[in-house]
Amino acid sequence: KTIIAATVIAVSTLTATVSNSATYSYCTDFSKLIEAIAQARDFGLPASNIYQNAIDSGLPSEVAVQMIQTVYIEGKMFSPAILRAVSFKACIGKKA
């Protein structure tokens, strides 16, 4: 339950940051959220729960799907810390 709560808080933070669209801040929050989702994944939380939490917190569906694809499909073999670092670098590259 702690992982779910942390994920919901992270999603809420990202939702607030999306509206501000500050590059560094957005990418920092996005990468922290990816890490939290990966931790939830490693504790056995299904992707469907992550999706529903993201939608319930106001995150756009396409962002929720992107995060799930990154963590559960493309990054399934990577640790949460690695996913955080990679997602931050990728985000900064896209925003630059």
C-alpha positions as CSV (number, residue, x, y, z in Angstrom):
1,K,0.0,0.0,0.0
2,T,2.9,2.3,0.6
3,I,4.1,1.8,-3.0
4,I,0.6,2.6,-4.3
5,A,0.5,5.8,-2.2
6,A,3.9,6.9,-3.3
7,T,3.0,6.3,-6.9
8,V,-0.2,8.3,-6.6
9,I,1.7,11.2,-5.0
10,A,4.3,11.0,-7.7
11,V,1.6,11.1,-10.4
12,S,-0.1,14.1,-8.7
13,T,3.3,15.9,-8.7
14,L,3.9,15.1,-12.3
15,T,0.3,16.3,-13.2
16,A,1.0,19.6,-11.6
17,T,4.3,19.9,-13.3
18,V,2.9,19.1,-16.7
19,S,0.7,22.2,-16.5
20,N,3.8,24.3,-15.7
21,S,5.9,22.6,-18.4
22,A,9.3,23.6,-16.9
23,T,11.8,21.4,-18.6
24,Y,14.2,20.4,-15.8
25,S,11.5,20.2,-13.2
26,Y,9.2,18.2,-15.5
27,C,12.0,15.7,-16.4
28,T,13.0,15.4,-12.7
29,D,9.4,14.6,-11.7
30,F,8.9,12.3,-14.6
31,S,12.0,10.3,-13.9
32,K,11.1,10.0,-10.2
33,L,7.7,8.7,-11.2
34,I,9.2,6.2,-13.6
35,E,11.4,5.0,-10.6
36,A,8.3,4.7,-8.3
37,I,6.4,2.7,-10.9
38,A,9.4,0.4,-11.4
39,Q,9.5,-0.1,-7.6
40,A,5.8,-0.9,-7.7
41,R,6.4,-3.3,-10.6
42,D,9.2,-5.1,-8.6
43,F,6.7,-5.5,-5.7
44,G,4.2,-7.2,-8.0
45,L,1.8,-4.3,-8.7
46,P,0.1,-5.0,-12.1
47,A,0.3,-2.4,-14.9
48,S,-3.4,-2.0,-14.8
49,N,-3.3,-0.6,-11.3
50,I,-0.6,1.9,-12.3
51,Y,-2.8,2.9,-15.3
52,Q,-5.9,3.4,-13.1
53,N,-4.0,5.4,-10.5
54,A,-2.5,7.6,-13.1
55,I,-5.9,8.3,-14.8
56,D,-7.6,8.8,-11.4
57,S,-4.9,11.4,-10.5
58,G,-5.5,13.3,-13.7
59,L,-2.6,12.2,-15.9
60,P,-3.4,12.0,-19.6
61,S,-4.0,8.5,-20.9
62,E,-1.1,8.8,-23.4
63,V,1.3,9.7,-20.7
64,A,0.1,6.8,-18.5
65,V,0.5,4.3,-21.4
66,Q,4.0,5.7,-22.2
67,M,5.1,5.2,-18.6
68,I,3.7,1.6,-18.4
69,Q,5.4,0.8,-21.7
70,T,8.7,2.2,-20.5
71,V,8.6,0.3,-17.2
72,Y,6.7,-2.9,-17.8
73,I,7.7,-3.7,-21.4
74,E,10.8,-1.9,-22.7
75,G,12.5,-1.6,-19.2
76,K,11.3,-4.8,-17.6
77,M,14.9,-6.0,-17.1
78,F,16.1,-2.7,-15.6
79,S,16.2,-1.7,-11.9
80,P,14.2,1.3,-10.8
81,A,17.4,3.4,-10.4
82,I,18.5,2.7,-13.9
83,L,15.1,3.5,-15.3
84,R,15.1,6.8,-13.4
85,A,18.5,7.8,-14.9
86,V,17.6,6.7,-18.4
87,S,14.2,8.3,-18.4
88,F,15.6,11.6,-17.2
89,K,18.2,11.7,-19.9
90,A,15.7,10.8,-22.6
91,C,13.3,13.5,-21.3
92,I,15.9,16.2,-21.2
93,G,16.9,15.2,-24.8
94,K,13.3,15.6,-26.0
95,K,12.7,18.9,-24.2
96,A,16.0,20.5,-25.4
